[in-house]
Amino acid sequence: MQTFLDTNERFDLIKRNLAEILTENELREKIENGVKMKGYLGFEPSGLPHLGWIIWMNKVKDLIEAGIEFNLLEATWHAMINDKLGGNIELIRKAARLTREVMNALSIQIDKINFVDAEKLANDKDYWALVIKVMKMTSLARMKRALTIMGRNMDEADLDTSKLIYPAMQVSDIIYMDLDIALGGLDQRKAHVLAREIAEKINVKKPIGLHTPILTGLGGGKRMETGEIDEQAASYKMSKSKPNTAIFVNDSEEDIKNKVMNAYCPPRQAEFNPILEINKYLLFSEKKFKLVLERPEKYGGTIIFEKYEDLENAYINGKVHPLDLKIATANSLIEMLKPVRKLFEKEDIKELAQEISKGLTR
């Protein structure tokens, strides 16, 4: 894919808003050597998208702009194994279609993305041979520890052994597709580390792991004593299983306002502050975005932020009140999601969303 960015611009664009790169040196080396890189992200079509999904969608947009050939795996079988939408494969396929529609509404160039059907991978005996090889090279204990990538704990494999094949499938997806880059949330780190280890053992391309931050739910979070970034973030992430702490892409203007106004947003604190995170990873990711805080003159008057760093600095120094931040954030989110709300006004999309919502409650 043609790109007019120089080496440093490509590196900075790929690195933007990431929590971690495994490893930066490998990424820079490939960029400097002019390697035509293939990237991927696998997502479970598991329901209605919320703001947390837009973080990876924006990162896909960055990678495409940086000249990465991007593959988006619609992980239907993975979602079925993970009991998403009641394990109803037809409903899961429909959720995959809805996700494409949402991405298109958010101006992500889906025509430049290679959408990969997990069920087509599963039709190839070589794919399953690779899955078996990965399982033979991985201990049971290690596979159980990797279950956190699917939002499960180790004990759940004792009741449903199909769960154990999920990490092996994810590792096999990456190796089978001959990828340079594996993109995912920080909660996918264990799968990417395992993929790198297996790749090295079988002498194939070792994927670079790009990990996006986990968006904190509107209820907020706190630092855990374990110090494990992926575990502590996953405990407080925005999730459809906690609808009151998540903003969905099709929420009404009134719902967005109410959810933002009731969100955790402690004064002078940036860590685990979902309102600041929404600004950092979503709003300020938009080109030429400006956050406008309209305030009476007695409270300092209207102030405009053109860079997230300036907003965060002002907030932690007490120059921005949480209420003013919430009002401005809600207004900006409403504007950002306007094309998606318009999408959900279409009768076929509305019916599709209703069917998926019913599947979530079964």
Contacts in CASP RR format, 6 or more apart in sequence:
PFRMAT RR
TARGET T0000
AUTHOR 0000-0000-0000
METHOD contacts of the structure
MODEL  1
MQTFLDTNERFDLIKRNLAEILTENELREKIENGVKMKGYLGFEPSGLPH
LGWIIWMNKVKDLIEAGIEFNLLEATWHAMINDKLGGNIELIRKAARLTR
EVMNALSIQIDKINFVDAEKLANDKDYWALVIKVMKMTSLARMKRALTIM
GRNMDEADLDTSKLIYPAMQVSDIIYMDLDIALGGLDQRKAHVLAREIAE
KINVKKPIGLHTPILTGLGGGKRMETGEIDEQAASYKMSKSKPNTAIFVN
DSEEDIKNKVMNAYCPPRQAEFNPILEINKYLLFSEKKFKLVLERPEKYG
GTIIFEKYEDLENAYINGKVHPLDLKIATANSLIEMLKPVRKLFEKEDIK
ELAQEISKGLTR
1 64 0 8 1.000
1 67 0 8 1.000
1 68 0 8 1.000
1 69 0 8 1.000
1 112 0 8 1.000
2 67 0 8 1.000
3 10 0 8 1.000
3 65 0 8 1.000
3 66 0 8 1.000
3 67 0 8 1.000
5 13 0 8 1.000
5 65 0 8 1.000
5 66 0 8 1.000
5 67 0 8 1.000
7 31 0 8 1.000
7 32 0 8 1.000
10 31 0 8 1.000
10 66 0 8 1.000
10 67 0 8 1.000
11 27 0 8 1.000
11 28 0 8 1.000
11 31 0 8 1.000
13 62 0 8 1.000
13 65 0 8 1.000
13 66 0 8 1.000
14 27 0 8 1.000
14 31 0 8 1.000
14 62 0 8 1.000
14 63 0 8 1.000
14 66 0 8 1.000
14 68 0 8 1.000
14 210 0 8 1.000
15 21 0 8 1.000
15 24 0 8 1.000
15 27 0 8 1.000
16 62 0 8 1.000
16 285 0 8 1.000
17 55 0 8 1.000
17 58 0 8 1.000
17 59 0 8 1.000
17 62 0 8 1.000
17 212 0 8 1.000
17 213 0 8 1.000
17 280 0 8 1.000
17 281 0 8 1.000
17 285 0 8 1.000
18 59 0 8 1.000
18 210 0 8 1.000
18 211 0 8 1.000
18 212 0 8 1.000
18 213 0 8 1.000
19 185 0 8 1.000
19 186 0 8 1.000
19 211 0 8 1.000
19 212 0 8 1.000
19 213 0 8 1.000
19 214 0 8 1.000
19 229 0 8 1.000
20 186 0 8 1.000
20 189 0 8 1.000
20 209 0 8 1.000
20 210 0 8 1.000
20 211 0 8 1.000
20 229 0 8 1.000
21 27 0 8 1.000
21 208 0 8 1.000
21 209 0 8 1.000
21 210 0 8 1.000
21 211 0 8 1.000
22 189 0 8 1.000
22 192 0 8 1.000
22 193 0 8 1.000
22 196 0 8 1.000
22 208 0 8 1.000
22 209 0 8 1.000
22 211 0 8 1.000
23 208 0 8 1.000
26 206 0 8 1.000
26 208 0 8 1.000
27 181 0 8 1.000
27 208 0 8 1.000
30 37 0 8 1.000
30 180 0 8 1.000
30 208 0 8 1.000
35 180 0 8 1.000
36 69 0 8 1.000
37 67 0 8 1.000
37 68 0 8 1.000
37 69 0 8 1.000
37 180 0 8 1.000
37 181 0 8 1.000
38 68 0 8 1.000
38 69 0 8 1.000
38 70 0 8 1.000
38 71 0 8 1.000
38 177 0 8 1.000
38 178 0 8 1.000
38 179 0 8 1.000
38 180 0 8 1.000
38 181 0 8 1.000
39 63 0 8 1.000
39 68 0 8 1.000
39 69 0 8 1.000
39 70 0 8 1.000
39 71 0 8 1.000
39 179 0 8 1.000
39 180 0 8 1.000
39 181 0 8 1.000
39 182 0 8 1.000
39 183 0 8 1.000
40 70 0 8 1.000
40 71 0 8 1.000
40 72 0 8 1.000
40 73 0 8 1.000
40 116 0 8 1.000
40 173 0 8 1.000
40 174 0 8 1.000
40 177 0 8 1.000
40 179 0 8 1.000
40 181 0 8 1.000
40 182 0 8 1.000
40 183 0 8 1.000
41 56 0 8 1.000
41 59 0 8 1.000
41 60 0 8 1.000
41 70 0 8 1.000
41 71 0 8 1.000
41 72 0 8 1.000
41 73 0 8 1.000
41 182 0 8 1.000
41 183 0 8 1.000
41 184 0 8 1.000
42 72 0 8 1.000
42 73 0 8 1.000
42 74 0 8 1.000
42 75 0 8 1.000
42 78 0 8 1.000
42 170 0 8 1.000
42 173 0 8 1.000
42 184 0 8 1.000
43 53 0 8 1.000
43 56 0 8 1.000
43 72 0 8 1.000
43 73 0 8 1.000
43 74 0 8 1.000
43 75 0 8 1.000
43 99 0 8 1.000
44 75 0 8 1.000
44 78 0 8 1.000
44 79 0 8 1.000
44 82 0 8 1.000
44 84 0 8 1.000
44 92 0 8 1.000
44 150 0 8 1.000
45 74 0 8 1.000
45 75 0 8 1.000
45 76 0 8 1.000
45 79 0 8 1.000
45 84 0 8 1.000
45 85 0 8 1.000
45 92 0 8 1.000
45 93 0 8 1.000
45 94 0 8 1.000
45 95 0 8 1.000
45 96 0 8 1.000
45 98 0 8 1.000
45 99 0 8 1.000
46 79 0 8 1.000
46 82 0 8 1.000
46 84 0 8 1.000
46 85 0 8 1.000
46 92 0 8 1.000
46 95 0 8 1.000
46 240 0 8 1.000
47 84 0 8 1.000
47 85 0 8 1.000
47 95 0 8 1.000
47 98 0 8 1.000
47 240 0 8 1.000
47 356 0 8 1.000
47 357 0 8 1.000
47 360 0 8 1.000
48 98 0 8 1.000
48 240 0 8 1.000
48 248 0 8 1.000
48 249 0 8 1.000
48 250 0 8 1.000
48 353 0 8 1.000
48 356 0 8 1.000
48 357 0 8 1.000
48 360 0 8 1.000
49 98 0 8 1.000
49 99 0 8 1.000
49 102 0 8 1.000
49 248 0 8 1.000
49 249 0 8 1.000
50 238 0 8 1.000
50 239 0 8 1.000
50 240 0 8 1.000
50 246 0 8 1.000
50 247 0 8 1.000
50 248 0 8 1.000
50 249 0 8 1.000
51 215 0 8 1.000
51 238 0 8 1.000
51 246 0 8 1.000
51 247 0 8 1.000
51 248 0 8 1.000
51 249 0 8 1.000
51 278 0 8 1.000
51 282 0 8 1.000
51 333 0 8 1.000
52 215 0 8 1.000
52 237 0 8 1.000
52 238 0 8 1.000
53 99 0 8 1.000
53 102 0 8 1.000
53 249 0 8 1.000
54 106 0 8 1.000
54 249 0 8 1.000
54 282 0 8 1.000
55 185 0 8 1.000
55 212 0 8 1.000
55 213 0 8 1.000
55 215 0 8 1.000
55 281 0 8 1.000
55 282 0 8 1.000
56 183 0 8 1.000
56 184 0 8 1.000
56 185 0 8 1.000
56 212 0 8 1.000
57 103 0 8 1.000
57 106 0 8 1.000
57 108 0 8 1.000
58 281 0 8 1.000
58 282 0 8 1.000
58 285 0 8 1.000
59 183 0 8 1.000
59 210 0 8 1.000
59 212 0 8 1.000
60 70 0 8 1.000
60 72 0 8 1.000
60 108 0 8 1.000
60 113 0 8 1.000
60 183 0 8 1.000
61 108 0 8 1.000
61 109 0 8 1.000
63 70 0 8 1.000
63 181 0 8 1.000
63 183 0 8 1.000
64 70 0 8 1.000
64 109 0 8 1.000
64 112 0 8 1.000
64 113 0 8 1.000
68 180 0 8 1.000
68 181 0 8 1.000
69 114 0 8 1.000
70 112 0 8 1.000
70 113 0 8 1.000
70 114 0 8 1.000
71 113 0 8 1.000
71 114 0 8 1.000
71 115 0 8 1.000
71 116 0 8 1.000
71 177 0 8 1.000
71 179 0 8 1.000
72 113 0 8 1.000
72 114 0 8 1.000
72 115 0 8 1.000
72 116 0 8 1.000
73 116 0 8 1.000
73 118 0 8 1.000
73 121 0 8 1.000
73 173 0 8 1.000
73 177 0 8 1.000
74 96 0 8 1.000
74 99 0 8 1.000
74 115 0 8 1.000
74 116 0 8 1.000
74 117 0 8 1.000
74 118 0 8 1.000
75 118 0 8 1.000
75 173 0 8 1.000
76 89 0 8 1.000
76 92 0 8 1.000
76 93 0 8 1.000
76 96 0 8 1.000
76 117 0 8 1.000
76 118 0 8 1.000
76 119 0 8 1.000
77 89 0 8 1.000
77 118 0 8 1.000
77 119 0 8 1.000
77 122 0 8 1.000
77 169 0 8 1.000
78 118 0 8 1.000
78 150 0 8 1.000
78 166 0 8 1.000
78 169 0 8 1.000
78 170 0 8 1.000
79 85 0 8 1.000
79 87 0 8 1.000
79 92 0 8 1.000
79 95 0 8 1.000
80 87 0 8 1.000
80 89 0 8 1.000
80 92 0 8 1.000
81 150 0 8 1.000
81 162 0 8 1.000
81 163 0 8 1.000
81 165 0 8 1.000
81 166 0 8 1.000
81 169 0 8 1.000
82 150 0 8 1.000
82 151 0 8 1.000
82 152 0 8 1.000
82 163 0 8 1.000
82 166 0 8 1.000
84 92 0 8 1.000
85 91 0 8 1.000
85 92 0 8 1.000
85 95 0 8 1.000
85 356 0 8 1.000
85 359 0 8 1.000
85 360 0 8 1.000
86 359 0 8 1.000
86 362 0 8 1.000
88 359 0 8 1.000
91 355 0 8 1.000
91 356 0 8 1.000
91 359 0 8 1.000
94 352 0 8 1.000
94 355 0 8 1.000
94 356 0 8 1.000
95 356 0 8 1.000
97 352 0 8 1.000
98 349 0 8 1.000
98 352 0 8 1.000
98 353 0 8 1.000
98 356 0 8 1.000
100 110 0 8 1.000
100 115 0 8 1.000
101 343 0 8 1.000
101 349 0 8 1.000
102 249 0 8 1.000
102 340 0 8 1.000
102 343 0 8 1.000
103 110 0 8 1.000
104 110 0 8 1.000
105 339 0 8 1.000
105 340 0 8 1.000
105 342 0 8 1.000
105 343 0 8 1.000
106 339 0 8 1.000
106 340 0 8 1.000
107 339 0 8 1.000
116 177 0 8 1.000
118 173 0 8 1.000
121 127 0 8 1.000
121 173 0 8 1.000
121 176 0 8 1.000
122 128 0 8 1.000
126 176 0 8 1.000
127 172 0 8 1.000
127 176 0 8 1.000
130 172 0 8 1.000
130 175 0 8 1.000
130 176 0 8 1.000
131 165 0 8 1.000
131 168 0 8 1.000
131 169 0 8 1.000
131 172 0 8 1.000
133 202 0 8 1.000
134 168 0 8 1.000
134 171 0 8 1.000
134 172 0 8 1.000
134 175 0 8 1.000
134 198 0 8 1.000
135 143 0 8 1.000
135 164 0 8 1.000
135 165 0 8 1.000
135 168 0 8 1.000
137 198 0 8 1.000
137 201 0 8 1.000
137 202 0 8 1.000
138 167 0 8 1.000
138 168 0 8 1.000
138 194 0 8 1.000
138 198 0 8 1.000
140 164 0 8 1.000
142 194 0 8 1.000
143 157 0 8 1.000
143 164 0 8 1.000
143 167 0 8 1.000
143 168 0 8 1.000
144 154 0 8 1.000
144 157 0 8 1.000
144 164 0 8 1.000
145 154 0 8 1.000
145 190 0 8 1.000
146 167 0 8 1.000
146 190 0 8 1.000
146 191 0 8 1.000
146 194 0 8 1.000
147 153 0 8 1.000
147 154 0 8 1.000
147 156 0 8 1.000
147 157 0 8 1.000
147 163 0 8 1.000
147 164 0 8 1.000
147 166 0 8 1.000
147 167 0 8 1.000
148 187 0 8 1.000
148 190 0 8 1.000
148 230 0 8 1.000
148 231 0 8 1.000
148 234 0 8 1.000
149 166 0 8 1.000
149 167 0 8 1.000
149 170 0 8 1.000
149 187 0 8 1.000
149 188 0 8 1.000
149 190 0 8 1.000
149 191 0 8 1.000
150 163 0 8 1.000
150 166 0 8 1.000
150 167 0 8 1.000
151 187 0 8 1.000
151 234 0 8 1.000
152 163 0 8 1.000
156 163 0 8 1.000
157 163 0 8 1.000
157 164 0 8 1.000
167 190 0 8 1.000
167 191 0 8 1.000
167 194 0 8 1.000
170 188 0 8 1.000
170 191 0 8 1.000
170 195 0 8 1.000
171 191 0 8 1.000
171 194 0 8 1.000
171 195 0 8 1.000
171 198 0 8 1.000
174 182 0 8 1.000
174 191 0 8 1.000
174 192 0 8 1.000
174 195 0 8 1.000
174 199 0 8 1.000
174 207 0 8 1.000
175 195 0 8 1.000
175 198 0 8 1.000
175 199 0 8 1.000
175 202 0 8 1.000
175 204 0 8 1.000
175 205 0 8 1.000
175 207 0 8 1.000
178 204 0 8 1.000
178 205 0 8 1.000
179 205 0 8 1.000
179 207 0 8 1.000
180 205 0 8 1.000
180 207 0 8 1.000
180 208 0 8 1.000
181 207 0 8 1.000
181 208 0 8 1.000
181 209 0 8 1.000
181 210 0 8 1.000
182 188 0 8 1.000
182 192 0 8 1.000
182 195 0 8 1.000
182 207 0 8 1.000
182 208 0 8 1.000
182 209 0 8 1.000
182 210 0 8 1.000
183 209 0 8 1.000
183 210 0 8 1.000
183 212 0 8 1.000
184 192 0 8 1.000
184 209 0 8 1.000
184 210 0 8 1.000
184 211 0 8 1.000
184 212 0 8 1.000
185 211 0 8 1.000
185 212 0 8 1.000
185 213 0 8 1.000
185 214 0 8 1.000
186 211 0 8 1.000
186 212 0 8 1.000
186 213 0 8 1.000
186 214 0 8 1.000
186 229 0 8 1.000
186 230 0 8 1.000
186 233 0 8 1.000
187 214 0 8 1.000
187 230 0 8 1.000
187 233 0 8 1.000
187 234 0 8 1.000
187 237 0 8 1.000
188 211 0 8 1.000
189 211 0 8 1.000
189 230 0 8 1.000
190 230 0 8 1.000
192 207 0 8 1.000
192 209 0 8 1.000
192 211 0 8 1.000
195 207 0 8 1.000
196 206 0 8 1.000
196 207 0 8 1.000
196 209 0 8 1.000
199 205 0 8 1.000
199 206 0 8 1.000
199 207 0 8 1.000
200 206 0 8 1.000
212 281 0 8 1.000
213 233 0 8 1.000
213 277 0 8 1.000
213 281 0 8 1.000
214 230 0 8 1.000
214 233 0 8 1.000
214 234 0 8 1.000
214 236 0 8 1.000
214 237 0 8 1.000
215 237 0 8 1.000
215 238 0 8 1.000
215 274 0 8 1.000
215 277 0 8 1.000
215 278 0 8 1.000
215 281 0 8 1.000
216 233 0 8 1.000
216 236 0 8 1.000
216 237 0 8 1.000
216 238 0 8 1.000
216 272 0 8 1.000
216 273 0 8 1.000
216 274 0 8 1.000
216 277 0 8 1.000
217 236 0 8 1.000
217 237 0 8 1.000
217 238 0 8 1.000
217 239 0 8 1.000
217 242 0 8 1.000
217 245 0 8 1.000
217 246 0 8 1.000
217 264 0 8 1.000
217 274 0 8 1.000
218 238 0 8 1.000
218 244 0 8 1.000
218 245 0 8 1.000
218 246 0 8 1.000
218 247 0 8 1.000
218 259 0 8 1.000
218 260 0 8 1.000
218 262 0 8 1.000
218 263 0 8 1.000
218 264 0 8 1.000
218 274 0 8 1.000
219 236 0 8 1.000
219 245 0 8 1.000
219 263 0 8 1.000
219 264 0 8 1.000
219 274 0 8 1.000
220 236 0 8 1.000
220 245 0 8 1.000
220 263 0 8 1.000
220 264 0 8 1.000
220 272 0 8 1.000
220 273 0 8 1.000
220 274 0 8 1.000
221 235 0 8 1.000
221 236 0 8 1.000
221 264 0 8 1.000
221 272 0 8 1.000
222 236 0 8 1.000
222 272 0 8 1.000
223 232 0 8 1.000
223 271 0 8 1.000
223 272 0 8 1.000
224 231 0 8 1.000
224 232 0 8 1.000
224 235 0 8 1.000
226 232 0 8 1.000
236 272 0 8 1.000
238 245 0 8 1.000
238 246 0 8 1.000
238 247 0 8 1.000
238 274 0 8 1.000
239 245 0 8 1.000
239 246 0 8 1.000
240 246 0 8 1.000
240 248 0 8 1.000
240 360 0 8 1.000
244 259 0 8 1.000
247 255 0 8 1.000
247 256 0 8 1.000
247 259 0 8 1.000
247 260 0 8 1.000
247 333 0 8 1.000
249 337 0 8 1.000
249 340 0 8 1.000
250 340 0 8 1.000
250 341 0 8 1.000
250 343 0 8 1.000
250 344 0 8 1.000
250 353 0 8 1.000
251 259 0 8 1.000
251 337 0 8 1.000
252 341 0 8 1.000
253 334 0 8 1.000
253 341 0 8 1.000
256 330 0 8 1.000
256 333 0 8 1.000
256 334 0 8 1.000
256 337 0 8 1.000
257 330 0 8 1.000
257 334 0 8 1.000
260 275 0 8 1.000
260 326 0 8 1.000
260 329 0 8 1.000
260 330 0 8 1.000
260 333 0 8 1.000
261 326 0 8 1.000
261 327 0 8 1.000
261 330 0 8 1.000
263 274 0 8 1.000
263 275 0 8 1.000
263 326 0 8 1.000
264 272 0 8 1.000
264 273 0 8 1.000
264 274 0 8 1.000
264 275 0 8 1.000
265 273 0 8 1.000
265 274 0 8 1.000
265 275 0 8 1.000
265 276 0 8 1.000
265 322 0 8 1.000
265 325 0 8 1.000
265 326 0 8 1.000
266 273 0 8 1.000
266 322 0 8 1.000
267 318 0 8 1.000
267 321 0 8 1.000
267 322 0 8 1.000
268 315 0 8 1.000
268 316 0 8 1.000
268 317 0 8 1.000
268 318 0 8 1.000
269 316 0 8 1.000
270 276 0 8 1.000
270 312 0 8 1.000
270 315 0 8 1.000
270 316 0 8 1.000
275 322 0 8 1.000
275 325 0 8 1.000
275 326 0 8 1.000
275 329 0 8 1.000
276 311 0 8 1.000
276 312 0 8 1.000
276 315 0 8 1.000
276 325 0 8 1.000
278 329 0 8 1.000
278 333 0 8 1.000
279 291 0 8 1.000
279 308 0 8 1.000
279 311 0 8 1.000
279 329 0 8 1.000
279 332 0 8 1.000
280 308 0 8 1.000
280 312 0 8 1.000
282 333 0 8 1.000
282 336 0 8 1.000
283 289 0 8 1.000
283 291 0 8 1.000
283 329 0 8 1.000
283 332 0 8 1.000
283 333 0 8 1.000
283 336 0 8 1.000
284 291 0 8 1.000
284 307 0 8 1.000
284 308 0 8 1.000
284 311 0 8 1.000
286 336 0 8 1.000
289 332 0 8 1.000
290 304 0 8 1.000
290 305 0 8 1.000
290 306 0 8 1.000
291 304 0 8 1.000
291 305 0 8 1.000
291 311 0 8 1.000
291 328 0 8 1.000
291 329 0 8 1.000
291 332 0 8 1.000
292 302 0 8 1.000
292 303 0 8 1.000
292 304 0 8 1.000
292 328 0 8 1.000
292 331 0 8 1.000
293 302 0 8 1.000
293 303 0 8 1.000
293 304 0 8 1.000
293 305 0 8 1.000
293 320 0 8 1.000
293 324 0 8 1.000
293 325 0 8 1.000
293 327 0 8 1.000
293 328 0 8 1.000
294 301 0 8 1.000
294 302 0 8 1.000
294 327 0 8 1.000
294 328 0 8 1.000
295 301 0 8 1.000
295 302 0 8 1.000
295 303 0 8 1.000
295 324 0 8 1.000
299 321 0 8 1.000
299 324 0 8 1.000
303 314 0 8 1.000
303 320 0 8 1.000
305 311 0 8 1.000
305 314 0 8 1.000
311 320 0 8 1.000
314 320 0 8 1.000
315 325 0 8 1.000
343 349 0 8 1.000
344 350 0 8 1.000
344 353 0 8 1.000
END
